[in-house]
Amino acid sequence: MATIRTKEKVLFAIICVVFLFGLWLRYSCAWFAYPLTVNWDEERLLGTVFNMFERDTFNPSFFNYPSLVIYLNGALFWILSKVGNFALVDYFVAGRLLTVAMAGLTIALTALLAWRIFSPEAAVFSSLFIATSFMHVRYTAVVRVDPYVALWALCAFAAAVAIYRLGPERQYYILGGLFVGLATSSKYTAFLACLPIVVAHISAYRQGKCELFNASIFIAGACSLLAFFVTTPYAILDNERFLAALRFEAKHYAAGHPGFEAAGATSFALYGSWLISTGFGFLPCLLAALGLFYLGKEEPIMALLLLSFPLALLFFVGQHRVFFPRNIVGLVPFLALLAGFGMAQAYEFARSRMDEPFALVAVSLMALFVVSATTGRSLTFRKECNLPDTRWVAARWVIKNLPQGCTIGREQY
């Protein structure tokens, strides 16, 4: 028993190191383009916050995204405004750091779930896969809604696991419903985070633990709606503008977006190829497939719980021409859980053929090799984020070297 506890303490310490490395990767990208801003999505989200302050209203008057991320950043900016006087760009950095905090919580929750669902070894490997994931690192460099989706969808999955493993207690449905509502209030496509809860509920029904149409499942749905409308209240109060924004986004994704669209009518191939080649990596995806294979044999319901949201999200966004890789950031923690379980299975196989310390070292080296490519991409991205912005360098050169009153020609973009 003492040996087991010592081993678990060592594995927990490793997870802490991995967590800090992942947090450092994301934190050190937060000053991207400083002191300028560069990202359209970020400027629309945070620009909406500033516009609300100027108009002294809670109505964002912008519904291409739901309002939760806007309100969270608005609350942060209000606190900062009471603390001191900050330059405009510093508010952007603060918003990015809030996104980094959400990403950090996602890494921690992924490790915790892997520990509880699978094993401490799987927790180490799962934390490594999400901490080094290029897709997750890249899309936390500026304020975007997608890292929030990854966190809330994972929380909803945790509630579904509780229903499946611990029983269909009402509190798990309430929590799951609230998290689905928060996910949807971060990005509309995240309503699909309800699927693991549905799967867990049907599993409980088939085991005779509850009725199919009981009060708990309707309460979960009501909690989802409540959480969504509390955090996006002007979907009701300004419903014409809200519905117009939904219609616009539907047409936008169907018609295409120049430079970000598939050659055909769907973008399944683009999402799949980007995920495997760049976003999550070929070897991590291979391990996720291995983990899915073994989990499907050992515990098929858990495999379905893990797959339901990622597959539905991939199908939902892939049926349109528009291709934005950030749309599938929500898949990352689920893939990390599967890949971590796959690596843990490799460890169990090695342990059956050699002494445990040697098996652990061998599989750990293998895991480091598996994540080497995506870690390299993440480190390169971090380096690029910390390079001086060429617009700022050029502006300073112009001020220093050209006499006042000169005319500068530029190409129209």
Disulfide bonds with the S-S distance in Angstrom:
none
